[in-house]
Amino acid sequence: MGIDRHTAKFLFWARDEGVKFERMLTVGRHVLFLSKGELRALLARRGIAKTPAELQAIFCEAQGYADPFLRLLGGQEAASLDASGYEGATHVHDLNQPVPDDWKQRFSVVFDGGSLEHVFDFPQAIRNCMEMVTVGGHYLAITPANNFMGHGFYQFSPDLFGRVFSSENGFALKHMIVFELDNNRWYEVMDPAEAMERVSLVNRRPTCLGIVARKLAHVELFTKTPQQSDYVAKWQRGVRVDPAHKQRSPWYRKWLRRVKKLFVPRFNPRHYRRIEV
């Protein structure tokens, strides 16, 4: 796990959007993968000037770990949590298991920069993260979306986060951002429940989702099991599968899939809005 130019830009953008980093917990201890030039440019855009010596200290003070960078976000505490102590995390705990009660509602920000896809029991892991956020605080994430097969156990879709960070779980999903790793175009993603259809993406490049969710209340989580929103909409409308569709021949269905991939835009403008971060 590490802080690259995309993650650094996302974190500063979240701060500009009102996220308070006073007490921050990172899932995993992060390494700085920024160059000094990238960090200098990022800070300059926000009116933060650093001397060469100060920049050098950010990279060297914690032996290459991102702790000094995270303090630039305004935090007084930058703790880390990992399943083992081999990288010197502040807290050692397996997120497949519930966190201790005294960790709950402790942090103004819990940030997953690429860890939960490696945790087998994702529902327990995300529950832990949500419980550790204080009311008024935020859960932030940069997580794999497309073309990360083999990287971890999972890749994630917008509908998962739309259903997890719901009002009935005491959260409001403020932003979902999607971006490809090799370019600077960022898009705000529509919640599939709002779109009333699946928000999908077919592309060729490694792609991540950025999540900003605010905690409104500390409530018992997942008293109602999340369901995929397009199925819920169909159940409510009583929509059934067209029997004629089932009778179409296999070659026709294969041809139709190819045509859709050729002509549907990769970032459908109905679901993805270009933004500057």
C-alpha positions in Angstrom: 0.0 0.0 0.0 1.2 3.5 -0.8 0.5 7.1 -1.4 0.9 7.8 -5.2 0.0 10.9 -7.1 -3.6 9.9 -7.5 -4.1 9.0 -3.8 -2.3 12.2 -2.7 -4.5 14.3 -4.9 -7.6 12.5 -3.7 -6.8 13.1 0.0 -6.1 16.8 -0.5 -9.3 17.1 -2.6 -11.3 15.4 0.3 -9.8 18.0 2.7 -10.9 20.8 0.4 -14.4 19.2 0.4 -14.6 19.5 4.2 -13.1 16.3 5.5 -11.3 16.9 8.8 -8.1 14.8 9.4 -7.6 15.6 13.1 -7.5 11.9 14.1 -6.7 9.7 11.1 -6.4 5.9 10.9 -5.0 4.3 7.7 -5.7 0.7 7.0 -2.2 -0.5 6.5 0.9 1.6 6.9 1.4 3.5 3.7 4.7 4.2 1.8 5.2 7.4 -0.2 5.3 6.6 -3.9 5.3 10.3 -4.9 8.3 12.0 -6.4 9.5 15.3 -4.8 8.4 17.2 -7.9 4.9 15.7 -7.8 4.6 16.6 -4.1 5.9 20.1 -4.6 3.4 20.7 -7.4 0.5 19.3 -5.4 1.3 21.5 -2.4 1.9 24.6 -4.6 -1.6 24.2 -6.0 -2.9 24.7 -2.5 -0.6 27.5 -1.5 1.7 25.4 0.6 5.4 26.2 0.0 8.1 23.9 1.2 11.9 24.3 1.0 14.0 21.5 -0.5 15.1 20.6 3.1 11.5 20.4 4.3 10.5 18.2 1.3 13.5 16.0 2.0 12.4 15.6 5.6 8.9 14.4 4.5 10.5 11.6 2.5 13.1 10.7 5.1 11.7 11.3 8.5 9.7 8.0 8.7 12.1 5.9 6.5 9.9 6.4 3.4 6.5 5.9 5.1 3.8 8.4 4.6 3.3 9.6 8.2 4.9 13.1 7.6 2.8 13.5 4.4 -0.4 12.6 6.2 0.3 15.3 8.8 0.2 17.9 6.0 -3.5 17.2 5.8 -3.9 18.9 9.2 -4.0 15.9 11.4 -2.8 15.7 15.0 -2.8 11.9 14.9 -1.9 9.6 12.0 -2.3 6.0 13.3 -2.1 2.9 11.2 -3.6 -0.6 11.5 -2.4 -3.8 9.9 -2.8 -7.6 10.3 0.9 -7.9 11.3 3.6 -5.7 12.7 6.2 -6.2 10.0 5.8 -2.6 8.7 5.5 -1.0 12.2 1.8 -0.2 12.2 0.5 1.6 15.2 -2.2 -1.1 15.8 -2.0 -4.8 14.9 -5.4 -6.4 14.3 -6.9 -8.8 11.8 -9.9 -7.1 10.2 -11.5 -10.5 9.7 -12.3 -10.2 13.4 -14.3 -7.4 15.3 -12.3 -4.5 16.6 -12.1 -3.8 20.3 -14.9 -1.6 21.7 -12.5 1.2 22.7 -11.5 1.6 19.1 -15.1 2.4 18.0 -16.0 6.1 17.3 -12.3 7.0 17.8 -11.2 8.5 14.5 -12.3 11.5 12.5 -11.1 9.7 9.3 -10.6 6.0 8.5 -8.8 5.7 5.2 -8.4 2.5 3.2 -5.9 3.1 0.5 -6.0 -0.5 -1.0 -6.3 -3.0 1.8 -9.9 -4.3 2.2 -9.7 -6.1 -1.1 -7.2 -8.4 0.6 -9.4 -9.2 3.6 -11.4 -12.3 3.1 -14.4 -11.3 5.3 -15.1 -8.0 3.6 -18.5 -7.4 5.4 -16.7 -7.7 8.8 -13.8 -5.5 7.6 -16.0 -2.7 6.3 -18.1 -2.9 9.5 -15.0 -2.4 11.6 -14.0 0.6 9.6 -17.4 2.2 9.8 -17.6 1.6 13.6 -14.2 3.2 14.1 -15.3 6.5 12.5 -16.7 9.1 15.0 -20.0 10.8 14.3 -19.3 13.7 11.9 -16.2 12.0 10.6 -15.5 10.3 7.3 -14.6 7.0 5.7 -12.3 7.4 2.7 -11.1 4.8 0.3 -9.2 4.2 -2.9 -10.1 0.7 -4.0 -9.8 -1.5 -7.1 -12.7 -1.4 -9.6 -11.6 -2.8 -13.0 -8.7 -4.8 -14.3 -7.1 -5.8 -11.1 -7.7 -9.5 -11.4 -5.2 -11.4 -9.2 -4.4 -8.3 -7.1 -6.5 -9.3 -4.1 -9.6 -11.3 -3.3 -12.0 -8.7 -4.7 -12.7 -5.9 -7.1 -15.6 -3.5 -6.1 -18.5 -1.8 -7.8 -20.3 1.5 -7.1 -23.5 -0.3 -6.1 -21.7 -2.0 -3.1 -20.7 1.3 -1.6 -24.0 2.9 -2.4 -25.8 0.2 -0.4 -23.3 0.0 2.4 -23.0 3.8 3.1 -26.7 4.3 3.4 -28.8 6.4 5.9 -30.1 3.2 7.6 -26.4 2.4 8.4 -25.9 6.0 9.7 -23.9 7.2 6.7 -24.2 9.5 3.7 -22.3 8.7 0.6 -20.9 12.1 -0.5 -18.8 11.2 -3.5 -17.8 8.2 -5.7 -14.9 9.0 -8.0 -13.6 6.7 -10.7 -10.2 7.1 -12.5 -7.8 5.1 -14.6 -4.3 4.9 -13.2 -2.5 6.1 -16.3 -4.3 9.4 -17.0 -5.6 12.4 -15.1 -9.3 12.2 -16.0 -11.6 11.8 -13.0 -15.3 11.2 -13.0 -18.0 11.4 -10.4 -20.1 8.2 -10.5 -23.8 8.2 -10.1 -25.3 5.9 -7.4 -27.0 3.0 -9.3 -30.0 3.4 -7.1 -30.4 7.0 -8.3 -29.8 5.9 -11.9 -32.3 3.1 -11.4 -30.1 0.8 -13.5 -26.7 -0.7 -13.4 -23.7 1.7 -13.6 -21.2 -0.4 -15.4 -17.8 0.2 -17.1 -15.9 -1.8 -19.7 -12.4 -0.6 -20.2 -8.8 -1.9 -20.7 -6.9 0.0 -18.0 -6.5 -0.5 -14.2 -9.3 1.6 -12.7 -10.0 2.6 -9.1 -12.9 4.0 -7.2 -12.5 6.8 -4.7 -15.1 6.9 -1.8 -16.0 9.7 0.5 -18.7 8.8 3.1 -19.7 10.9 6.1 -21.0 9.3 9.4 -24.2 10.8 10.5 -25.1 8.6 13.5 -23.7 5.6 15.3 -26.2 2.9 14.8 -26.3 -0.9 14.6 -25.0 -1.8 11.2 -26.5 -4.1 8.5 -29.7 -4.8 10.4 -31.0 -5.2 6.9 -28.8 -7.0 4.4 -27.8 -4.8 1.5 -29.2 -5.9 -1.9 -28.1 -4.9 -5.4 -30.2 -1.9 -6.3 -31.3 -2.8 -9.8 -32.8 -6.1 -8.5 -34.6 -4.2 -5.7 -36.1 -1.9 -8.3 -37.3 -4.8 -10.5 -38.8 -6.5 -7.5 -40.7 -3.4 -6.5 -41.9 -2.8 -10.1 -42.7 -6.5 -10.6 -40.5 -6.6 -13.8 -39.9 -10.1 -15.2 -37.5 -11.4 -17.8 -38.8 -11.2 -21.3 -39.4 -14.8 -22.4 -38.7 -13.8 -26.0 -35.2 -12.8 -24.9 -34.5 -16.3 -23.7 -35.5 -17.7 -27.1 -32.9 -15.7 -29.0 -30.1 -17.9 -30.4 -26.6 -18.0 -28.8 -24.9 -16.5 -31.8 -27.3 -13.5 -31.7 -26.7 -12.8 -28.0 -22.9 -13.0 -28.6 -23.1 -10.6 -31.6 -25.2 -8.2 -29.6 -22.7 -8.1 -26.7 -19.9 -7.3 -29.2 -21.9 -4.5 -30.7 -22.7 -3.0 -27.3 -19.0 -3.0 -26.4 -18.0 -1.3 -29.6 -20.6 1.5 -29.5 -21.3 2.2 -25.9 -19.0 4.9 -24.5 -16.6 3.6 -21.9 -17.6 6.4 -19.5 -21.4 6.7 -20.2 -22.2 10.4 -19.7 -25.5 9.4 -18.1 -23.6 7.8 -15.2 -20.2 9.5 -15.2 -19.6 13.3 -14.8 -16.1 14.6 -15.6 -14.7 16.6 -12.6 -11.5 18.4 -11.7 -9.7 17.1 -8.6 
